[in-house]
Amino acid sequence: MQIEEIVNKLDLEVRSSAENLRRQISGGYASDLLSDVMANSKKDNIWITLQIHENIVGVASLLELAGIIIVNGREPDETVIKKAAEENIPILLTKLPAFEIVGKLYNLGIRGMG
Amino acid sequence: MNDDTNKVTQLVEGREITRVHELQYELKIADVMTTDVITISATDSMKQLRELLRSKRISGTPVVKNRKIVGIVSIEDLIKCLANREENASIGEKMTKTVATIYDDEPLVNAVVKLNEYGIGRLPVIERGRSELVGILTKEDIIKGLLKKLEIDYQIREVRPDQEGTLFNNTLDAKMRVQFKYDIPSRDISRAGESASVLKKTLKRLGFHPQIVRRAAIIAYESEINIVLYSHGGQISAQIQPNYIKIKASDTGPGIADVEQAKKPGFSTAPEWVRELGFGAGMGIPNIMKCADKMTLKSEVGIGTVVDTIINVDSGPN
């Protein structure tokens, strides 16, 4: 599934890298611990978190994640958006809490394992 | 020593890897070696060696028996024999029996490292499997091979013998196994991850397997985060070779009181502000251990901490 599809179906707000939404998603990972994401997420995963500081971009870029969904209506700073644009990492916002958005992603067929 | 330090710094400051670096990884020994090897037999005499060196204008040659290498003999050995009037001695008596060799399928960089490490002028090339001598490699072969690949019109006569060593040392000494060094300031969390990102790009460009790249990037990232969050500042350095990657993270204190505890998943001394950023879950060092084939952590309170890791490249995904 492409990022574009989840953006449209889940009404996500695209904050960076709008031109990069054709990227394929391999699965999903939800965590607010950066080391946990480092250890356990996989390439091309969509990452669901409430963290909004700029290290999320570093982590996503290093692990080649497909994009980041930031939950609870939280807004990252302009510096974070700029960095994400430089690194080609789509940052997507939702007002929903993590539990809800993960459930919806699961219903669309995105899995965390396998 | 000073010279050495400068060389490392050069490579670090010029974070870009040059085409010459890449070629050393891309080209195989077989691509640049001389296949037409002049050899001598162990039963020949030193007198015959003198004639061979003179007529072929070479300064040494492998000693072979049934296409297998049994030793190497050089002009120095000949001079010693002449001085002792032992011209009639057999090659077998006077040759060096332990020979540094290289396989034909190894990357060129391995030869550069070996020639420098042992301070030798030539490396016999062995075919993997059959163990037979298939070629010989000198510094000149390496330079010729690289220049040819770079499509630079190489006129051998333009390089005088006395310049040859300099050219070699300037283009490809042992420091060109890619060294990487990055200073990490304390508490600057916004820049954390830079060294990992540069290391990742470097490894990717050198053509390492994505899993290896990922493991190295995670080690560098976690080390960097530790230095930023918990130390007075430090450094990440890496030594990259085709068959292994060594990453060293060192800081200038305050040091870890209980190292065994620090290795346990979940153990953390992180203050609240660190935890709020999503760090400090006690996963850093366990993550490093998971990604490394070998890790050693040394720490002294008041002095600092050093984490040494090795990834064996043929070990594949961990």
Interface residues (C-beta under 8 A of the other chain):
Chain A: D32 L33 L34 S35 D36 M38 A39 K43 T49 Q51 H53 E54 N55 I56 G58 V59 S61 L62 L63 T79
Chain B: I189 S190 A192 G193 E194 A196 S197 K200 P210 R214 A217 I218 Y221 E222 I225 L277 G278 F279 A281 M283 G284 P286 N287 K290
